[in-house]
């Protein structure tokens, strides 16, 4: 169960001094610590990031003489860290994405701002300005919440072989073409577009579709504050979503689908299209990767975006510094600098298909050992798509209730009015 912001703030006030927690400026380290405690979304076994994490940890331990005490928490990381922090034993560093509950950590005092460290540690020469902007709080102080590390590209994947079997010669560019392609695919017994209608992956596609008509400035306001029902452009987008759903664009049973089921359907050649981020690229079977073309979400007539849309941002994974990390700043600094070292970044690019938040551009040479899908996404894709506003930084801690609202939208027969009301309700309470 997630802890409420109010409960967390109240508890932390009794544990940490507010001045120490909120400064974001360098503070004298306590007695040299031999261990740095890290809670991480990335794992050292069982995933494509394992070797990269082992490299990071070994380089840090060799250079610092300290040991890493790593807790591999997975999707439950935010809840576990909050509970640990309330018990006075929160991690020094948190390796996690900037989404939902983690977006409220700075406001709650569960993490510290890192603005001062960016310049003091020379990271302003290493990290892209766009990446730092993605990690700046979109409400409140606007302070930089953490060190952005792993960005992503999030296109739509099209299986050209399956499209060809249905007589479709090219990737759909308009929603009318997408509807026609879906009908042709179904006529050949091929499922069209798979996505996790019940989870975060479906929420992102829903958001992408409903902002088809919204300029970024309007999308920012709606995602941050709600007001879907009151926005004519948001309602046009919701109507478009309903039209696509009713036309059979999504696979059967989409309302119960998860991101894992989406991946499986696409990886096994049972679905012709899916929206998935670059993190899904390393696990793609070579035979499927060979016939995959990266594209965007087709756009309707009169859309704000003139090309199919995709997402890209730098909020996939970064480092938050916890209040306990203030006692070990020298170790925190060494770990952060090791993370941004060329060797470690290159390993994460090749193995995990991240788009790094560093200033060094990806080149053909740096992508030589990476997934060919990542190479396609950073070379050929940008000319094909428009990048829509990625909603997470503006939605913030409303991510979970808004995901429930978008899951409702995938249900058969649910009308636009009910969808916008559910979305607006996510911002209340």
MIBA-517160 format. One line per field, with one value per residue (C-alpha): residue number from 1; x negated, y, z; residue in three letters. Coordinates in nm, 3 decimals. Example, Ala and Ser with C-alpha at 12.3 -4.5 7.8 and 13.67 -1.06 7.14 Angstrom:
gulo	(1 2)
east	(-1.230 -1.367)
north	(-0.450 -0.106)
up	(0.780 0.714)
drenmi	(ala ser)
END
This chain:
gulo	(1 2 3 4 5 6 7 8 9 10 11 12 13 14 15 16 17 18 19 20 21 22 23 24 25 26 27 28 29 30 31 32 33 34 35 36 37 38 39 40 41 42 43 44 45 46 47 48 49 50 51 52 53 54 55 56 57 58 59 60 61 62 63 64 65 66 67 68 69 70 71 72 73 74 75 76 77 78 79 80 81 82 83 84 85 86 87 88 89 90 91 92 93 94 95 96 97 98 99 100 101 102 103 104 105 106 107 108 109 110 111 112 113 114 115 116 117 118 119 120 121 122 123 124 125 126 127 128 129 130 131 132 133 134 135 136 137 138 139 140 141 142 143 144 145 146 147 148 149 150 151 152 153 154 155 156 157 158 159 160 161 162 163 164 165 166 167 168 169 170 171 172 173 174 175 176 177 178 179 180 181 182 183 184 185 186 187 188 189 190 191 192 193 194 195 196 197 198 199 200 201 202 203 204 205 206 207 208 209 210 211 212 213 214 215 216 217 218 219 220 221 222 223 224 225 226 227 228 229 230 231 232 233 234 235 236 237 238 239 240 241 242 243 244 245 246 247 248 249 250 251 252 253 254 255 256 257 258 259 260 261 262 263 264 265 266 267 268 269 270 271 272 273 274 275 276 277 278 279 280 281 282 283 284 285 286 287 288 289 290 291 292 293 294 295 296 297 298 299 300 301 302 303 304 305 306 307 308 309 310 311 312 313 314 315 316 317 318 319 320 321 322 323 324 325 326 327 328 329 330 331 332 333 334 335 336 337 338 339 340 341 342 343 344 345 346 347 348 349 350 351 352 353 354 355 356 357 358 359 360 361 362 363 364 365 366 367 368 369 370 371 372 373 374 375 376 377 378 379 380 381 382 383 384 385 386 387 388 389 390 391 392 393 394 395 396 397 398 399 400 401 402 403 404 405 406 407 408 409 410 411 412 413 414 415 416 417 418 419 420 421 422 423 424 425 426 427 428 429)
east	(0.000 -0.135 -0.198 -0.013 -0.217 -0.086 -0.183 -0.527 -0.595 -0.483 -0.696 -1.004 -0.978 -1.052 -1.345 -1.537 -1.604 -1.436 -1.738 -1.966 -1.717 -1.618 -1.934 -2.070 -2.412 -2.726 -2.747 -3.039 -3.045 -3.025 -3.295 -3.410 -3.160 -3.266 -2.926 -2.684 -2.326 -2.147 -1.796 -1.764 -1.520 -1.813 -1.928 -2.259 -2.103 -1.813 -1.791 -1.977 -2.116 -2.292 -2.639 -2.622 -2.528 -2.810 -3.054 -2.927 -2.955 -3.297 -3.443 -3.302 -3.422 -3.770 -3.804 -3.649 -3.743 -3.383 -3.124 -2.781 -2.491 -2.240 -1.870 -1.707 -1.349 -1.193 -0.851 -0.786 -1.084 -0.898 -0.681 -0.976 -1.191 -0.914 -0.867 -1.241 -1.270 -0.990 -1.181 -1.493 -1.690 -1.625 -1.884 -2.153 -2.082 -1.779 -1.814 -1.463 -1.243 -1.079 -0.713 -0.410 -0.521 -0.886 -0.778 -0.662 -0.979 -1.142 -0.824 -0.790 -1.151 -1.212 -1.490 -1.710 -1.750 -2.072 -2.102 -2.411 -2.587 -2.539 -2.783 -3.003 -3.078 -3.124 -2.817 -2.683 -2.955 -2.837 -2.455 -2.231 -2.021 -1.710 -1.772 -1.807 -1.487 -1.301 -1.415 -1.320 -1.010 -0.718 -0.537 -0.671 -1.035 -1.139 -1.453 -1.634 -1.506 -1.785 -2.060 -1.904 -2.081 -1.871 -1.653 -1.439 -1.280 -0.923 -0.796 -0.534 -0.678 -0.545 -0.601 -0.645 -0.612 -0.269 -0.159 -0.263 -0.060 0.245 0.163 0.042 -0.250 -0.366 -0.335 -0.009 -0.051 0.307 0.566 0.791 0.507 0.457 0.822 0.808 0.486 0.643 0.938 0.705 0.494 0.799 0.922 0.599 0.631 0.357 0.408 0.352 0.220 0.126 0.074 0.125 0.477 0.484 0.150 -0.104 -0.179 0.185 0.195 -0.090 0.074 0.404 0.224 0.047 0.372 0.570 0.304 0.327 0.509 0.350 0.055 -0.215 -0.126 0.232 0.125 -0.102 0.188 0.429 0.178 0.074 0.414 0.685 0.970 1.006 1.381 1.342 1.079 1.226 0.899 0.864 1.221 1.150 0.858 1.075 1.334 1.055 0.945 1.300 1.326 1.005 1.114 1.457 1.304 1.107 0.761 0.664 0.629 0.925 0.946 0.729 0.888 0.718 0.384 0.057 -0.272 -0.422 -0.140 -0.191 -0.560 -0.484 -0.220 -0.458 -0.771 -0.591 -0.450 -0.089 -0.036 -0.150 -0.194 -0.292 -0.406 -0.716 -1.018 -1.381 -1.415 -1.219 -1.465 -1.739 -1.489 -1.348 -1.398 -1.635 -1.380 -1.124 -1.379 -1.474 -1.119 -1.040 -1.011 -1.002 -0.733 -0.482 -0.119 0.079 0.248 0.600 0.698 0.670 0.424 0.179 -0.103 -0.162 -0.357 -0.285 -0.386 -0.635 -0.770 -1.124 -1.240 -1.507 -1.292 -1.345 -1.601 -1.810 -1.956 -1.775 -1.978 -1.806 -1.840 -2.074 -2.297 -2.386 -2.598 -2.803 -2.839 -3.193 -3.077 -2.764 -2.980 -3.212 -2.921 -2.748 -3.069 -3.135 -2.784 -2.851 -3.192 -3.227 -3.276 -2.967 -2.746 -2.860 -2.776 -2.424 -2.375 -2.488 -2.313 -2.007 -1.938 -1.922 -1.939 -2.188 -2.125 -2.484 -2.608 -2.814 -2.596 -2.525 -2.712 -2.730 -3.044 -2.884 -2.580 -2.780 -2.718 -2.367 -2.032 -1.970 -1.628 -1.791 -2.016 -1.708 -1.529 -1.803 -1.895 -1.595 -1.303 -1.345 -1.273 -0.955 -0.781 -0.689 -0.770 -0.461 -0.479 -0.567 -0.312 -0.480 -0.663 -0.337 -0.107 -0.345 -0.196 0.141 0.000 0.164 0.521 0.489 0.376 0.696 0.895 0.725 0.777 1.150 1.120 1.008 1.327 1.577 1.863 1.727 1.818 1.607 1.799 1.731 1.364 1.305 1.491 1.275 0.962 1.066 1.153 0.792 0.684 0.917 0.839)
north	(0.000 0.342 0.596 0.925 1.240 1.396 1.098 1.079 1.451 1.444 1.145 1.279 1.609 1.424 1.236 1.495 1.864 2.051 2.272 1.975 1.795 2.078 2.278 2.086 2.240 2.053 1.967 1.836 1.459 1.267 1.019 0.823 0.550 0.211 0.122 0.307 0.182 0.181 0.069 -0.001 -0.072 -0.212 -0.560 -0.744 -1.067 -1.177 -0.876 -0.705 -0.450 -0.711 -0.684 -0.304 -0.286 -0.520 -0.303 0.011 -0.139 -0.295 0.030 0.229 -0.015 -0.034 0.345 0.429 0.135 0.131 -0.141 -0.117 -0.260 -0.304 -0.372 -0.483 -0.372 -0.384 -0.229 -0.203 0.024 0.345 0.176 -0.009 0.303 0.507 0.239 0.214 0.590 0.609 0.351 0.572 0.342 0.475 0.419 0.676 0.657 0.542 0.421 0.447 0.616 0.954 0.856 0.874 0.842 0.921 1.255 1.358 1.260 1.601 1.775 1.529 1.550 1.189 1.304 1.612 1.859 1.817 2.156 2.253 1.924 1.944 2.235 2.153 1.807 1.921 1.740 2.045 1.968 1.608 1.605 1.743 2.049 1.868 1.582 1.823 1.995 1.663 1.615 1.961 1.969 2.088 2.215 2.387 2.494 2.372 2.226 1.940 1.625 1.386 1.295 1.192 0.893 0.676 0.835 0.650 0.658 0.525 0.466 0.234 -0.090 -0.227 -0.585 -0.529 -0.901 -0.921 -0.598 -0.740 -1.057 -0.834 -0.644 -0.333 -0.186 0.081 0.184 0.377 0.753 0.856 0.715 0.631 0.426 0.261 0.161 0.021 -0.168 -0.314 -0.446 -0.599 -0.763 -0.907 -1.047 -1.248 -1.365 -1.129 -0.921 -0.550 -0.324 -0.471 -0.260 -0.304 -0.166 -0.231 -0.073 0.205 0.114 0.161 0.487 0.627 0.533 0.679 1.001 1.009 0.972 1.227 1.494 1.461 1.794 1.971 2.209 2.129 2.430 2.310 1.949 2.057 2.228 1.939 1.674 1.878 1.991 1.790 1.955 1.692 1.741 2.119 2.103 2.084 1.953 1.688 1.577 1.553 1.328 1.114 1.085 0.974 0.709 0.576 0.571 0.366 0.128 0.075 0.022 -0.279 -0.123 -0.288 -0.662 -0.850 -0.831 -0.520 -0.404 -0.692 -0.678 -0.596 -0.467 -0.815 -0.962 -0.686 -0.774 -1.145 -1.090 -0.882 -1.088 -1.407 -1.253 -1.268 -0.888 -0.658 -0.334 -0.226 0.093 0.010 0.193 0.133 -0.080 -0.353 -0.364 -0.590 -0.871 -0.868 -1.196 -1.134 -1.262 -1.007 -0.725 -0.791 -0.720 -0.433 -0.075 0.198 0.460 0.672 0.678 0.779 1.117 1.226 1.500 1.839 1.718 1.958 1.720 1.684 1.359 1.040 1.088 0.917 0.986 1.054 1.176 1.130 1.013 0.639 0.596 0.831 0.873 1.033 1.124 1.037 1.238 0.970 1.027 1.371 1.193 1.025 1.293 1.198 0.845 0.974 1.198 0.911 0.683 0.945 1.026 0.656 0.616 0.888 0.751 0.670 0.298 0.258 0.470 0.268 -0.058 0.060 0.175 -0.157 -0.386 -0.193 0.026 0.347 0.687 0.845 1.185 1.282 1.544 1.299 1.216 0.860 0.772 0.472 0.363 0.396 0.203 -0.075 -0.317 -0.196 -0.328 -0.252 -0.127 0.136 0.238 0.270 0.473 0.734 0.759 0.695 0.757 1.132 1.231 1.021 1.143 1.440 1.404 1.462 1.598 1.317 1.348 1.195 1.501 1.697 1.422 1.354 1.166 1.141 0.868 0.573 0.710 0.839 0.493 0.352 0.609 0.523 0.152 0.227 0.381 0.050 -0.121 -0.198 0.048 0.307 0.652 0.966 1.148 0.870 0.860 1.233 1.230 0.944 1.128 1.448 1.251 1.129 1.481 1.510 1.406)
up	(0.000 -0.090 0.181 0.153 0.091 0.413 0.627 0.471 0.514 0.876 0.961 0.788 0.969 1.288 1.143 0.943 0.982 0.699 0.632 0.581 0.363 0.133 0.063 -0.235 -0.159 -0.067 0.302 0.503 0.494 0.817 0.915 0.613 0.538 0.408 0.265 0.043 0.053 -0.281 -0.372 -0.742 -1.020 -1.215 -1.117 -1.122 -1.249 -1.464 -1.694 -1.979 -1.733 -1.517 -1.675 -1.688 -1.320 -1.227 -1.421 -1.248 -0.902 -0.957 -1.095 -0.804 -0.539 -0.693 -0.707 -0.370 -0.152 -0.034 -0.073 -0.233 -0.036 -0.319 -0.268 -0.592 -0.545 -0.891 -0.946 -0.572 -0.515 -0.425 -0.164 -0.012 0.004 0.166 0.431 0.495 0.525 0.781 0.981 0.967 0.737 0.389 0.118 0.037 -0.338 -0.532 -0.892 -1.031 -1.290 -1.246 -1.236 -1.010 -0.644 -0.708 -0.859 -0.511 -0.325 -0.342 -0.227 0.061 0.175 0.077 -0.158 -0.177 -0.464 -0.661 -0.833 -0.636 -0.700 -1.077 -1.103 -0.804 -0.941 -1.302 -1.425 -1.607 -1.863 -1.893 -1.872 -2.145 -2.063 -2.193 -1.951 -1.657 -1.767 -1.760 -1.400 -1.280 -1.063 -1.275 -0.965 -0.656 -0.651 -0.995 -0.839 -1.012 -0.845 -0.931 -1.176 -1.511 -1.662 -1.892 -2.152 -2.399 -2.739 -2.747 -3.102 -3.247 -3.377 -3.705 -3.823 -4.197 -4.272 -4.109 -4.273 -4.611 -4.551 -4.513 -4.831 -4.649 -4.840 -4.596 -4.234 -4.171 -4.147 -4.067 -3.831 -4.126 -4.272 -3.933 -3.916 -4.271 -4.188 -3.873 -4.072 -4.330 -4.060 -3.887 -4.219 -4.233 -3.871 -3.749 -3.435 -3.501 -3.222 -2.883 -2.570 -2.198 -2.176 -1.802 -1.709 -1.763 -2.123 -2.219 -2.025 -2.234 -2.565 -2.443 -2.349 -2.685 -2.877 -2.676 -2.721 -3.099 -3.121 -2.822 -2.856 -2.598 -2.382 -2.349 -2.296 -2.010 -1.832 -1.880 -1.772 -1.470 -1.346 -1.518 -1.701 -1.973 -2.001 -2.029 -2.303 -2.654 -2.791 -2.519 -2.586 -2.959 -2.867 -2.639 -2.915 -3.148 -2.899 -2.874 -3.254 -3.284 -3.008 -3.162 -3.507 -3.379 -3.389 -3.058 -3.003 -2.861 -2.482 -2.473 -2.147 -1.965 -2.143 -1.968 -2.106 -2.072 -2.279 -2.535 -2.569 -2.597 -2.864 -3.073 -3.009 -3.116 -3.433 -3.317 -3.318 -3.597 -3.402 -3.052 -2.877 -2.675 -2.540 -2.617 -2.302 -2.487 -2.775 -2.630 -2.569 -2.921 -3.109 -3.403 -3.655 -3.532 -3.511 -3.873 -3.998 -3.758 -3.876 -3.614 -3.671 -3.491 -3.385 -3.695 -3.674 -3.771 -4.012 -3.844 -3.579 -3.417 -3.516 -3.888 -3.866 -3.669 -3.306 -3.078 -2.733 -2.617 -2.277 -2.013 -1.722 -1.767 -1.489 -1.280 -0.933 -0.644 -0.336 -0.011 0.312 0.444 0.143 0.279 0.537 0.262 -0.001 -0.099 -0.180 -0.351 -0.569 -0.663 -0.748 -0.963 -1.148 -1.206 -1.347 -1.604 -1.704 -2.074 -2.020 -1.803 -2.030 -2.333 -2.158 -2.074 -2.435 -2.581 -2.331 -2.213 -2.520 -2.319 -2.479 -2.238 -2.088 -2.161 -2.405 -2.608 -2.911 -3.015 -3.334 -3.564 -3.376 -3.032 -3.156 -3.320 -3.032 -2.953 -3.067 -3.437 -3.329 -3.110 -3.398 -3.620 -3.352 -3.315 -3.682 -3.912 -3.676 -3.602 -3.962 -3.967 -3.653 -3.440 -3.071 -2.861 -2.508 -2.268 -1.987 -1.682 -1.551 -1.553 -1.429 -1.140 -0.846 -1.019 -1.242 -1.069 -1.055 -1.412 -1.526 -1.375 -1.572 -1.898 -1.829 -1.816 -2.162 -2.313 -2.196 -2.472 -2.500 -2.256 -2.388 -2.408 -2.134 -1.884 -1.981 -1.933 -1.601 -1.476 -1.590 -1.411 -1.096 -1.085 -0.988 -0.689 -0.334)
drenmi	(unk unk unk unk unk unk unk unk unk unk unk unk unk unk unk unk unk unk unk unk unk unk unk unk unk unk unk unk unk unk unk unk unk unk unk unk unk unk unk unk unk unk unk unk unk unk unk unk unk unk unk unk unk unk unk unk unk unk unk unk unk unk unk unk unk unk unk unk unk unk unk unk unk unk unk unk unk unk unk unk unk unk unk unk unk unk unk unk unk unk unk unk unk unk unk unk unk unk unk unk unk unk unk unk unk unk unk unk unk unk unk unk unk unk unk unk unk unk unk unk unk unk unk unk unk unk unk unk unk unk unk unk unk unk unk unk unk unk unk unk unk unk unk unk unk unk unk unk unk unk unk unk unk unk unk unk unk unk unk unk unk unk unk unk unk unk unk unk unk unk unk unk unk unk unk unk unk unk unk unk unk unk unk unk unk unk unk unk unk unk unk unk unk unk unk unk unk unk unk unk unk unk unk unk unk unk unk unk unk unk unk unk unk unk unk unk unk unk unk unk unk unk unk unk unk unk unk unk unk unk unk unk unk unk unk unk unk unk unk unk unk unk unk unk unk unk unk unk unk unk unk unk unk unk unk unk unk unk unk unk unk unk unk unk unk unk unk unk unk unk unk unk unk unk unk unk unk unk unk unk unk unk unk unk unk unk unk unk unk unk unk unk unk unk unk unk unk unk unk unk unk unk unk unk unk unk unk unk unk unk unk unk unk unk unk unk unk unk unk unk unk unk unk unk unk unk unk unk unk unk unk unk unk unk unk unk unk unk unk unk unk unk unk unk unk unk unk unk unk unk unk unk unk unk unk unk unk unk unk unk unk unk unk unk unk unk unk unk unk unk unk unk unk unk unk unk unk unk unk unk unk unk unk unk unk unk unk unk unk unk unk unk unk unk unk unk unk unk unk unk unk unk unk unk unk unk unk unk unk unk unk unk unk unk unk unk unk unk unk unk unk unk unk unk unk unk unk unk unk)
END
